[in-house]
Amino acid sequence: MTAQSEAPSAAPEPVSTGIGKLIVPSVIGGLVALTLGIYGRLHSPTGVVVNIAGFSSAGYVKSWLATIATVFAIVQVISALVMYGKIPRVTAPSWIGTLHKWSGRIAFLVVVPVAVNCLYALGFQTYSTRVLIHSILGCAFFGAFSIKMLILPKRGVPGWALPLAGALVFIVLVGLWFTSAFWFFSTFGVHR
């Protein structure tokens, strides 16, 4: 009889959850938020504000642009829910992906001049609770947005990662809107 030699069994490969693929985007997003906060705090605010013709003040320009961005962000959320079949009895039309992409692009393009204005003219401020929260949320928005955009094209990330990142971006933007445009309109009225 010949003895069969048993080959050593290979250790099972660990099951990859894809969480590791979130580390670099998360670190980069954190660095973006931190860098904006440090710059905003160390930068001497210029007080220089760009106004747009037809508006009575820069506060109204920023409030209306933030409101427009928030409306497009709401379109983003609704279109994502439709795309992923989370709204019962609604079949996703063929154009829903395009609507989702363009509403996000428009929201981002509209919010950038507001952020640049706030960062350059006002900096990271702490003189009231509302303003401190707004400053933190402003930095957090661009950090969360960076994370979302960096994980968007990645393959193998957990299925919950992109919806979570999108929800975080939306929640932070809504928080920004409440601590800025909503406050401004409540204090000074809704007009231009």
C-alpha positions in Angstrom: 0.0 0.0 0.0 1.2 3.4 -0.8 0.7 6.2 1.6 -1.0 9.1 0.2 0.6 12.3 1.3 -1.9 14.9 2.1 -1.2 18.3 0.7 -1.4 20.9 3.4 -4.7 22.6 3.0 -4.4 26.3 2.2 -5.9 28.7 4.7 -9.2 30.1 3.4 -8.8 33.5 2.0 -10.4 36.2 4.0 -13.6 37.5 2.7 -13.1 41.0 1.5 -15.8 43.4 2.4 -14.4 46.3 0.4 -14.3 48.5 3.5 -10.5 48.9 2.9 -11.4 50.7 -0.3 -13.0 53.5 1.8 -9.9 54.3 3.8 -8.1 56.5 1.3 -11.2 58.4 0.2 -12.1 59.0 3.8 -8.7 60.2 4.7 -8.7 62.6 1.7 -12.1 63.9 2.6 -11.0 64.4 6.2 -8.0 66.3 5.0 -10.1 68.5 2.7 -12.4 69.4 5.6 -9.5 70.0 8.0 -7.5 72.1 5.4 -10.6 74.3 4.7 -11.1 74.8 8.5 -7.5 75.6 9.2 -7.3 78.0 6.2 -10.5 79.6 7.2 -9.3 80.1 10.8 -5.8 81.3 9.9 -6.8 83.4 6.9 -7.6 87.0 7.7 -11.1 87.6 6.4 -11.1 90.3 3.7 -14.7 91.4 4.1 -14.6 91.7 0.4 -17.8 90.4 -1.0 -18.9 90.0 -4.6 -22.5 91.0 -5.3 -24.6 90.1 -8.3 -26.7 92.7 -10.1 -30.3 92.6 -9.1 -29.7 91.6 -5.5 -29.8 94.0 -2.6 -26.9 92.4 -0.7 -24.4 89.6 -0.8 -26.4 87.9 2.0 -29.3 87.6 -0.4 -27.1 86.3 -3.2 -25.6 83.6 -1.0 -29.0 82.7 0.5 -30.7 82.3 -2.8 -27.7 80.3 -4.3 -27.8 78.1 -1.2 -31.5 77.6 -1.6 -31.1 76.7 -5.3 -28.4 74.2 -4.4 -30.6 72.7 -1.7 -33.5 72.3 -4.2 -31.2 70.5 -6.6 -29.9 68.3 -3.7 -33.5 67.3 -3.0 -33.9 66.4 -6.7 -30.7 64.3 -6.2 -32.2 62.4 -3.3 -35.5 61.8 -5.0 -33.9 60.7 -8.2 -31.5 58.3 -6.3 -34.5 56.8 -4.5 -36.3 56.3 -7.9 -33.1 54.8 -9.5 -32.6 52.3 -6.8 -36.3 51.3 -6.6 -36.9 52.6 -3.1 -40.1 54.4 -4.1 -42.9 51.8 -4.4 -44.9 51.7 -7.6 -42.5 54.1 -9.4 -40.6 52.6 -12.3 -37.4 54.5 -13.1 -37.6 56.3 -16.4 -34.6 56.1 -18.8 -33.7 59.7 -18.1 -33.5 59.5 -14.3 -29.8 58.8 -14.3 -29.1 61.9 -16.3 -31.4 64.0 -14.1 -29.5 62.6 -11.0 -26.1 63.5 -12.5 -27.0 67.0 -13.7 -28.9 68.0 -10.5 -25.8 67.1 -8.5 -23.5 69.0 -10.9 -25.7 72.1 -10.8 -26.0 71.9 -7.0 -22.3 71.7 -6.6 -21.6 74.5 -9.2 -24.1 76.8 -7.4 -22.7 76.1 -3.9 -19.0 76.7 -4.8 -19.2 80.5 -5.2 -21.1 80.7 -1.9 -18.4 78.7 -0.2 -15.5 80.7 -1.8 -17.2 83.9 -0.7 -17.8 82.7 2.8 -14.2 81.3 3.2 -12.5 84.3 1.6 -14.6 87.2 2.9 -15.6 85.8 6.4 -13.3 82.8 7.2 -14.0 80.2 9.9 -16.0 82.1 12.5 -16.9 81.1 16.1 -18.6 84.2 17.5 -22.0 82.5 17.9 -23.2 78.9 18.1 -25.0 79.2 14.8 -22.0 80.6 13.0 -19.7 78.0 14.6 -22.0 75.2 13.4 -22.2 76.7 10.0 -18.4 77.0 9.7 -18.0 73.3 10.8 -20.7 72.2 8.4 -19.2 74.2 5.5 -15.9 72.4 5.9 -17.6 69.0 6.5 -19.7 69.4 3.3 -16.6 69.6 1.1 -15.0 66.7 3.0 -18.1 64.6 2.6 -18.5 65.6 -1.0 -14.9 64.6 -1.7 -15.4 61.2 -0.1 -18.6 60.6 -2.2 -16.9 61.6 -5.4 -13.8 59.4 -4.7 -15.8 56.3 -3.9 -18.3 56.8 -6.8 -16.1 55.2 -9.5 -14.6 52.5 -7.2 -15.6 48.9 -7.8 -16.0 46.5 -4.8 -17.0 49.1 -2.2 -19.7 48.0 0.2 -23.2 48.6 -1.2 -24.1 50.9 1.7 -21.1 53.2 1.2 -22.4 55.3 -1.7 -25.9 55.9 -0.3 -24.4 56.7 3.1 -22.0 59.2 1.6 -24.8 60.7 -0.5 -27.0 61.0 2.6 -24.2 62.6 4.5 -23.6 65.2 1.8 -27.3 65.9 1.7 -27.7 66.2 5.5 -24.7 68.5 5.8 -26.0 70.7 2.9 -29.4 71.0 4.5 -27.7 71.9 7.8 -25.7 74.5 6.0 -28.9 75.9 4.5 -30.7 76.0 7.9 -27.7 77.8 9.5 -27.4 80.3 6.7 -30.2 80.9 4.2 -33.1 79.9 6.4 -31.7 82.0 9.2 -31.1 84.9 6.8 -34.5 84.8 5.3 -36.1 84.4 8.8 -34.2 87.4 10.0 -34.3 89.8 7.0 -37.2 88.5 4.9 -37.5 86.7 1.7 -36.8 89.0 -1.3 -33.7 89.8 -3.3 
